[in-house]
Amino acid sequence: MVLLQVMYTDLDFIATFNIEPEVLQQFLFEVYRHYNNIPFHNFKHCFCVTQMMYGLIWLTDLKSKMENIDLLIMLTSAVCHDLDHTGYNNAYQINARTELALRYNDISPLENHHCAVAFEILETRESNIFRNLSSDQYKRIREGIIKCILATDMTRHNEILNKFKSILPGFDFTNKEHKDLLMMVLIKVSDISNEARPMEVAEPWLDCLLQEFFNQSDVEKLEGLPVSPFMDRDKVTKPSSQIGFIRFVLLPLFVELANLFPCLEQHIIDPVRKALDYYTEMEKALDKEKQNRSQSESGAKNKEAADLQPEASKPETQ
């Protein structure tokens, strides 16, 4: 939590928005309390996403391109983006007709819940880091945080990416629609940036994510619900879970952001391409191992069948 406080301080939010240190501490403590002890979507994930957002703000020099209030929205959205995550995704919430799905009419139930929990924390004066702002500033921040967190629903991925691609040729930092889309893309990139980290950091996180996925698919099978194919422990391997995701989700998104900020090529695209190569080689090795095992089992069965032949049917030796 101390490092999160440093981020708020380093970006000049404390002075600019008159945030008292003790209120920031209380806010971050409440955020910590509202993340659950689950394999992936926990407080450590919250920190990783916020750290990536903080890094992107500095790498792209957004302080000279956007207002401080927009940067505050993005960093706070990253902190709050998975509050009280249950470990079961939206598809499960909707298929199981959970309380969240019923409350939000099947529309981004988790993301709506994360937003609601964030503003419940901010409703308490002791943890309201925006309490010294004007009503107009608070309204703008609330609107921005909701927009950013709702953008993390992956069912909206193509919609947001295609809109961002369409405005890139004439991107204008003074255009609100352009800026809003950039903020949504930045939190999306931060949220799914695990493979941009060094492999010794990224791979253990992938193990945690797969554990959460497998836990969900196990429950879906027990409850007779549709099983998400990319979560089924009987069908998914580590490389198979990543190759398509990197190729068709991560890279297209990261490349478009790097088209606006070419400096990001070495920081987020090169590592992701290395990760793709790593998992491609891992899949080849697994396929080869599977083929060798199959051949070995086939040979063993043939030998066993030959050994079981009746003596009379065996050829006589001269």
C-alpha positions in Angstrom: 0.0 0.0 0.0 2.9 2.3 0.6 4.0 2.1 -3.0 0.5 3.0 -4.1 0.7 6.1 -1.9 4.0 6.9 -3.5 2.4 6.8 -7.0 -0.3 9.3 -5.9 2.4 11.5 -4.4 4.8 11.2 -7.4 2.0 12.3 -9.8 1.3 15.4 -7.7 -2.2 14.3 -6.8 -1.7 14.9 -3.1 -1.0 18.6 -3.6 -3.1 19.3 -6.7 -6.3 17.7 -5.3 -5.7 18.5 -1.6 -5.7 14.8 -0.6 -4.8 14.4 3.1 -2.2 11.6 3.6 -4.3 9.9 6.3 -7.4 9.8 4.1 -5.4 8.3 1.2 -4.1 5.7 3.6 -7.6 4.9 4.8 -8.9 4.7 1.2 -6.1 2.3 0.2 -6.7 0.2 3.3 -10.4 -0.1 2.5 -9.5 -1.0 -1.1 -7.2 -3.7 0.3 -10.0 -5.1 2.6 -12.4 -5.3 -0.4 -10.2 -7.5 -2.5 -10.8 -11.2 -1.9 -8.3 -13.9 -1.2 -8.6 -15.7 -4.6 -5.9 -17.0 -6.9 -5.7 -14.2 -9.5 -8.1 -11.2 -9.1 -6.7 -10.2 -5.7 -5.0 -7.1 -4.2 -1.6 -8.1 -5.8 -3.3 -8.0 -9.2 -4.7 -4.6 -8.3 -1.2 -3.4 -7.6 0.3 -4.9 -10.8 -2.4 -3.1 -12.9 -1.9 0.2 -11.1 1.8 -0.1 -11.4 1.5 -0.6 -15.2 -0.9 2.4 -15.4 1.6 4.5 -13.5 4.4 3.4 -15.8 2.4 4.1 -18.9 1.6 7.6 -17.7 5.3 8.4 -17.3 6.5 6.5 -20.4 4.0 8.3 -22.7 4.5 11.7 -21.0 0.8 12.0 -20.4 1.4 14.7 -17.8 2.2 17.1 -20.6 -0.7 16.0 -22.7 -3.7 15.5 -20.4 -5.1 17.2 -17.4 -4.1 16.0 -13.9 -7.7 15.1 -13.2 -7.7 12.6 -16.1 -4.6 11.0 -14.7 -6.2 10.8 -11.3 -9.2 9.1 -12.8 -7.0 6.5 -14.6 -4.8 5.6 -11.6 -7.8 5.4 -9.2 -9.7 3.3 -11.8 -6.8 0.9 -11.9 -6.8 0.7 -8.1 -10.5 -0.1 -8.0 -11.0 -2.0 -11.2 -11.6 -5.5 -9.7 -12.9 -4.7 -6.2 -14.7 -7.6 -4.5 -14.1 -9.9 -7.5 -15.6 -13.3 -6.7 -13.2 -15.4 -8.9 -16.1 -16.3 -11.3 -16.5 -14.3 -14.5 -19.5 -12.6 -16.1 -20.5 -15.7 -18.1 -20.8 -17.6 -14.8 -22.7 -14.8 -13.1 -25.2 -14.7 -15.9 -25.6 -18.5 -16.5 -25.9 -19.1 -12.7 -28.3 -16.2 -12.3 -26.3 -14.8 -9.4 -27.4 -11.8 -7.3 -25.0 -9.6 -9.3 -26.4 -10.7 -12.6 -29.9 -10.1 -11.4 -29.0 -6.7 -10.0 -27.3 -5.5 -13.1 -29.6 -7.2 -15.7 -26.8 -9.3 -17.1 -24.9 -6.1 -18.2 -21.3 -6.3 -17.1 -22.3 -7.5 -13.6 -18.8 -7.7 -12.2 -17.6 -4.4 -13.6 -20.7 -2.6 -12.4 -20.1 -4.2 -9.0 -16.5 -3.1 -8.9 -17.6 0.5 -9.6 -20.4 0.3 -6.9 -18.0 -1.0 -4.3 -15.4 1.8 -5.1 -18.0 4.5 -4.6 -19.3 2.9 -1.4 -15.8 3.2 -0.1 -15.6 6.9 -1.2 -19.0 7.6 0.4 -17.3 7.3 3.8 -15.7 10.7 4.7 -12.6 9.1 6.3 -11.7 7.3 3.1 -13.0 9.8 0.5 -9.9 11.0 -1.3 -12.1 13.4 -3.4 -13.7 15.1 -0.4 -12.0 18.4 -0.9 -13.0 18.7 -4.6 -15.9 20.7 -6.1 -19.1 19.0 -7.1 -18.2 19.5 -10.7 -14.8 17.9 -10.2 -16.3 14.9 -8.3 -19.0 14.4 -11.0 -16.3 14.4 -13.7 -14.2 11.9 -11.7 -17.1 9.6 -11.0 -18.1 9.6 -14.7 -14.5 8.9 -15.7 -13.9 6.0 -13.2 -17.2 4.3 -14.2 -16.3 4.6 -17.9 -12.8 3.2 -17.3 -13.8 0.3 -15.1 -16.7 -0.7 -17.4 -14.3 -0.8 -20.3 -12.4 -3.7 -18.7 -15.3 -6.1 -19.6 -13.7 -8.2 -22.2 -17.0 -8.6 -24.1 -16.5 -5.0 -25.2 -12.9 -5.5 -26.4 -13.5 -5.4 -30.1 -16.0 -2.5 -29.8 -13.5 -0.3 -27.9 -10.5 -1.4 -30.0 -12.2 -0.7 -33.3 -13.4 2.7 -32.2 -9.8 3.6 -31.1 -8.4 2.4 -34.4 -10.9 4.6 -36.3 -9.8 7.8 -34.5 -6.1 7.2 -34.5 -5.2 8.8 -37.8 -6.5 12.2 -36.5 -6.1 11.7 -32.8 -6.6 15.0 -30.9 -5.8 15.3 -27.1 -8.3 18.2 -26.9 -11.1 16.0 -28.3 -13.1 14.5 -25.3 -14.2 11.5 -27.3 -10.6 10.7 -28.3 -9.3 11.3 -24.8 -12.1 9.1 -23.3 -11.2 6.2 -25.7 -7.5 6.6 -24.9 -8.2 6.3 -21.2 -10.3 3.2 -21.8 -7.5 1.6 -23.9 -4.9 2.5 -21.2 -6.8 0.7 -18.5 -7.5 -2.3 -20.7 -3.8 -2.5 -21.6 -2.9 -2.2 -17.9 -5.4 -4.9 -16.9 -4.1 -7.5 -19.4 -0.5 -6.5 -19.4 0.8 -9.6 -17.5 2.7 -11.0 -20.6 4.6 -7.6 -21.0 6.4 -8.4 -17.7 9.5 -10.5 -17.4 8.7 -14.2 -17.8 9.8 -15.1 -14.3 7.0 -12.7 -13.1 4.5 -13.4 -15.8 4.4 -17.2 -15.8 3.6 -17.7 -12.1 0.7 -15.2 -12.6 -0.6 -17.2 -15.5 -0.6 -20.3 -13.2 -2.7 -18.3 -10.7 -5.1 -17.3 -13.5 -5.5 -20.8 -14.8 -6.2 -22.0 -11.3 -9.0 -19.5 -11.0 -10.3 -20.5 -14.4 -10.2 -24.2 -13.5 -12.0 -23.6 -10.2 -14.8 -21.9 -12.2 -15.1 -24.7 -14.8 -15.2 -27.3 -12.0 -18.1 -25.5 -10.4 -19.8 -25.1 -13.8 -19.6 -28.9 -14.4 -21.0 -29.6 -10.9 -23.9 -27.2 -11.4 -24.7 -28.3 -14.9 -23.9 -24.9 -16.4 -22.2 -24.2 -19.8 -18.4 -24.6 -19.4 -16.2 -21.9 -20.8 -13.9 -23.8 -23.2 -10.8 -21.7 -22.3 -11.3 -22.6 -18.7 -11.8 -26.4 -18.9 -8.9 -28.1 -17.1 -9.4 -31.2 -19.3 -8.9 -29.2 -22.5 -6.6 -26.3 -21.7 -2.8 -26.3 -21.4 -0.7 -23.3 -20.4 0.6 -22.6 -23.9 -2.8 -23.2 -25.6 -4.4 -20.7 -23.2 -1.9 -18.0 -24.2 -1.0 -18.3 -27.8 -4.4 -17.3 -29.2 -4.9 -14.7 -26.5 -1.6 -13.0 -27.2 -2.0 -13.2 -31.0 -5.6 -12.1 -31.3 -6.2 -10.0 -28.2 -3.0 -8.6 -26.7 -0.9 -7.8 -29.7 -3.6 -6.0 -31.7 -4.5 -3.8 -28.7 -0.9 -3.1 -27.8 0.1 -2.3 -31.4 -2.6 0.3 -31.8 -1.5 2.0 -28.5 2.1 1.9 -29.8 0.9 3.5 -33.0 0.0 6.6 -30.9 3.0 6.2 -28.7 5.9 4.6 -30.6 8.1 4.6 -27.5 6.0 1.8 -26.1 7.2 -0.7 -28.7 10.2 -1.8 -26.7 8.4 -1.7 -23.4 5.2 -3.7 -24.1 5.3 -5.1 -27.6 8.7 -6.7 -27.7 8.2 -8.6 -24.4 4.8 -9.8 -25.6 6.2 -11.1 -28.8 8.9 -12.9 -26.8 6.2 -14.4 -24.7 4.4 -15.6 -27.8 7.6 -17.3 -29.0 8.1 -18.9 -25.5 4.6 -20.4 -25.4 4.8 -21.5 -29.0 7.9 -23.5 -28.3 6.3 -24.8 -25.1 3.3 -26.1 -27.1 5.6 -27.8 -29.7 7.5 -29.5 -26.8 4.2 -30.7 -25.3 3.0 -31.9 -28.7 6.2 -33.8 -29.2 6.0 -35.3 -25.7 2.4 -36.4 -26.4 3.4 -38.0 -29.7 6.3 -39.9 -28.1 4.0 -41.1 -25.3 1.4 -42.2 -27.8 4.0 -44.1 -29.8 5.4 -45.7 -26.7 1.9 -46.8 -25.5 1.1 -48.2 -28.9 4.4 -50.1 -28.9 3.7 -51.5 -25.4 0.2 -52.6 -26.5 1.6 -54.4 -29.6 4.2 -56.2 -27.5 1.6 -57.2 -24.9 -0.7 -58.5 -27.7 2.2 -60.5 -29.1 3.1 -62.0 -25.7 -0.5 -63.1 -25.3 -0.6 -65.1 -28.5 -1.2 -68.9 -28.0 1.9 -71.0 -28.2 0.5 -72.9 -31.3 0.1 -69.7 -33.2 3.7 -68.7 -32.7 6.0 -69.5 -35.6 8.2 -72.6 -35.0 12.0 -72.0 -34.7 14.2 -74.2 -36.8 
